[in-house]
Amino acid sequence: MIKVKRDLIIKKMTEHQIVAILKEAEAGIPVKELCRKYGKEKEFVLTLQQGYRLLRICLETTSEFITRIFREKELI
């Protein structure tokens, strides 16, 4: 039930808003201030940050995998 509520909240936001929150969080703005600025709950902002971290890890892992394959094939 909580996941459905979270999905609905995210769908009400534009990509621009989500990216803005993530950029400001990455720049070091405290979560409490972001919540106040965007009118969101702390859990929402933390969920966005966690999802972004997981995506970055996945992309880095994929990049490392592709690099390893190219090296094995002596393409790099």
Backbone torsions as a table, in degrees:
resi	resn	phi	psi	omega
1	MET	NA	-38.4	179.9
2	ILE	-65.9	-39.7	-179.6
3	LYS	-60.4	-41.7	-180.0
4	VAL	-61.9	-44.2	179.5
5	LYS	-62.2	-43.8	-179.6
6	ARG	-63.2	-42.9	179.2
7	ASP	-61.3	-39.5	178.7
8	LEU	-65.9	-39.4	179.4
9	ILE	-65.0	-43.5	-179.4
10	ILE	-65.2	-38.3	-179.4
11	LYS	-65.3	-24.1	179.6
12	LYS	-78.8	-10.7	-179.7
13	MET	-99.2	149.1	175.6
14	THR	-83.9	162.1	176.6
15	GLU	-59.4	-37.9	-179.6
16	HIS	-59.4	-43.4	179.5
17	GLN	-64.4	-43.5	-179.5
18	ILE	-63.6	-45.0	179.5
19	VAL	-63.4	-40.0	179.4
20	ALA	-61.1	-44.5	178.6
21	ILE	-61.3	-46.1	-178.7
22	LEU	-64.8	-40.8	179.5
23	LYS	-65.1	-43.0	179.8
24	GLU	-66.6	-38.5	177.7
25	ALA	-64.8	-40.6	179.4
26	GLU	-67.1	-29.0	178.9
27	ALA	-77.2	-6.9	175.2
28	GLY	102.8	8.6	177.2
29	ILE	-70.5	130.8	-178.0
30	PRO	-60.5	146.0	-179.6
31	VAL	-56.8	-40.3	-178.9
32	LYS	-58.6	-41.7	179.6
33	GLU	-68.8	-40.2	177.4
34	LEU	-62.2	-41.0	178.7
35	CYS	-60.6	-44.6	-180.0
36	ARG	-64.8	-44.5	-176.6
37	LYS	-64.4	-42.3	-175.0
38	TYR	-100.8	-1.3	178.2
39	GLY	66.5	35.2	-179.1
40	LYS	-115.1	160.2	177.4
41	GLU	-79.1	156.0	-179.3
42	LYS	-56.9	-42.0	-178.3
43	GLU	-61.4	-35.4	-179.9
44	PHE	-64.9	-48.8	-179.6
45	VAL	-63.5	-42.6	179.3
46	LEU	-64.9	-36.0	177.4
47	THR	-65.4	-41.6	176.6
48	LEU	-60.8	-45.8	-179.5
49	GLN	-62.9	-42.3	180.0
50	GLN	-64.0	-44.0	178.4
51	GLY	-62.0	-40.1	179.3
52	TYR	-65.6	-42.4	178.0
53	ARG	-61.0	-44.0	179.9
54	LEU	-63.8	-39.7	178.2
55	LEU	-63.4	-43.3	178.5
56	ARG	-62.9	-41.6	178.3
57	ILE	-62.5	-43.6	179.8
58	CYS	-62.4	-44.4	179.5
59	LEU	-65.4	-40.5	178.5
60	GLU	-65.1	-41.2	179.0
61	THR	-63.6	-43.1	178.5
62	THR	-62.6	-42.8	179.1
63	SER	-62.2	-43.6	178.5
64	GLU	-63.3	-40.0	179.8
65	PHE	-63.2	-46.7	-179.8
66	ILE	-63.6	-42.7	177.9
67	THR	-60.2	-43.1	179.9
68	ARG	-62.5	-41.7	-179.8
69	ILE	-63.4	-44.7	178.8
70	PHE	-62.4	-40.6	179.0
71	ARG	-64.4	-40.5	178.9
72	GLU	-62.6	-34.8	179.8
73	LYS	-87.3	1.8	179.5
74	GLU	59.5	38.8	178.5
75	LEU	-95.8	-9.6	179.1
76	ILE	-112.6	NA	NA
